[in-house]
Amino acid sequence: MSMKIRLARGGSKKRPHYAIVATDSRMPRDGRFIEKLGTYNPLLAKDDERRVVLDIERVQYWMGHGAQPTDRVARFLENAGVVEKKVRNNPKKAVPGKKAQERAEEKAEKAAAAAEAAEE
């Protein structure tokens, strides 16, 4: 049996609330689970301590029995200090688009031309 620690969505439309659960990976997202390990409320401020609530002892128990956390839950566990931080690399995220690069080049050319004109 492949175990997962993942989010199960609750709440109404446009008002999400998630339960962090230990479940068999074959079960539906919001379906049957074995144990509720915590909650996640994305509507709260990022610095609010109630945004992510975890039962660390039970999470460690399930991970000791082979449960694999999903990406989002793994980030919560990294912030809680349960799991080591994973190095992530997205080198293209900060690169501006084609039009923005063209505008930056034009602006640099104009600035260089203005600097030459000021020197003369």
C-alpha positions as CSV (number, residue, x, y, z in Angstrom):
1,M,0.0,0.0,0.0
2,S,1.5,3.3,-1.1
3,M,0.9,6.0,1.5
4,K,0.8,9.7,0.8
5,I,0.6,12.8,3.1
6,R,-1.4,15.2,1.1
7,L,-4.1,18.0,1.1
8,A,-7.8,17.2,1.0
9,R,-9.9,20.2,0.0
10,G,-12.8,21.4,2.0
11,G,-14.7,24.7,2.2
12,S,-17.1,26.3,-0.2
13,K,-16.6,27.8,-3.6
14,K,-13.7,30.4,-3.5
15,R,-13.2,29.8,0.2
16,P,-10.8,26.8,0.3
17,H,-9.8,25.1,3.5
18,Y,-7.5,22.1,3.4
19,A,-7.0,19.1,5.7
20,I,-3.5,17.6,5.7
21,V,-4.2,13.8,5.7
22,A,-2.4,10.5,5.6
23,T,-4.0,8.4,2.9
24,D,-3.6,5.5,0.5
25,S,-2.5,7.1,-2.8
26,R,-5.2,5.3,-4.7
27,M,-8.0,7.1,-2.8
28,P,-9.7,10.2,-4.3
29,R,-8.3,13.6,-3.2
30,D,-11.2,14.5,-1.0
31,G,-12.2,10.9,-0.3
32,R,-11.3,8.3,2.4
33,F,-8.2,8.9,4.5
34,I,-6.6,7.1,7.3
35,E,-5.7,10.0,9.7
36,K,-6.0,13.8,9.7
37,L,-2.6,15.3,10.5
38,G,-3.3,19.0,10.4
39,T,-5.0,21.9,8.5
40,Y,-4.0,24.5,6.0
41,N,-6.0,27.7,5.5
42,P,-4.7,29.7,2.6
43,L,-7.0,32.6,3.3
44,L,-5.1,33.6,6.4
45,A,-2.1,35.9,6.3
46,K,1.3,34.2,5.6
47,D,2.6,35.2,9.1
48,D,-0.4,33.8,10.9
49,E,0.4,30.8,13.0
50,R,-3.0,29.2,12.3
51,R,-2.4,29.2,8.5
52,V,-0.6,25.8,8.7
53,V,-1.3,23.6,11.8
54,L,0.5,20.2,11.9
55,D,0.7,17.3,14.4
56,I,4.5,16.8,13.9
57,E,4.7,13.6,15.9
58,R,2.0,11.9,13.7
59,V,3.6,13.2,10.5
60,Q,7.0,11.7,11.6
61,Y,5.2,8.4,12.5
62,W,3.7,8.2,9.0
63,M,6.9,9.2,7.3
64,G,8.6,6.5,9.3
65,H,6.2,4.0,7.9
66,G,6.9,5.0,4.3
67,A,4.4,7.8,3.6
68,Q,5.6,10.3,1.0
69,P,4.6,13.9,1.3
70,T,3.3,15.8,-1.8
71,D,5.2,18.9,-3.0
72,R,3.1,21.4,-1.1
73,V,3.0,19.4,2.1
74,A,6.8,18.9,1.8
75,R,7.2,22.7,1.8
76,F,5.1,22.9,5.0
77,L,7.3,20.3,6.6
78,E,10.5,22.1,5.5
79,N,9.2,25.3,7.1
80,A,8.4,23.3,10.3
81,G,11.9,21.8,10.3
82,V,10.8,18.2,9.9
83,V,12.3,17.6,6.5
84,E,15.5,19.0,5.0
85,K,15.1,21.9,2.6
86,K,15.3,20.7,-1.0
87,V,17.2,22.9,-3.5
88,R,14.9,24.1,-6.2
89,N,16.1,25.8,-9.4
90,N,13.9,27.6,-11.9
91,P,16.4,29.7,-13.9
92,K,13.9,31.0,-16.4
93,K,11.5,32.4,-13.8
94,A,13.3,35.8,-13.4
95,V,14.2,36.2,-17.1
96,P,12.1,39.0,-18.6
97,G,10.0,38.3,-21.8
98,K,11.1,39.2,-25.3
99,K,9.3,42.6,-25.5
100,A,10.7,43.6,-22.1
101,Q,14.2,42.7,-23.2
102,E,13.8,44.8,-26.4
103,R,12.5,47.8,-24.3
104,A,15.5,47.5,-22.0
105,E,17.9,47.5,-24.9
106,E,16.3,50.5,-26.5
107,K,16.4,52.3,-23.1
108,A,20.1,51.5,-22.7
109,E,20.9,52.8,-26.2
110,K,19.1,56.0,-25.6
111,A,20.9,56.5,-22.2
112,A,24.3,55.8,-24.0
113,A,23.4,58.3,-26.7
114,A,22.4,60.9,-24.1
115,A,25.6,60.4,-22.2
116,E,27.7,60.9,-25.4
117,A,25.8,64.1,-26.2
118,A,26.3,65.4,-22.7
119,E,30.1,64.8,-22.9
120,E,30.3,66.7,-26.2
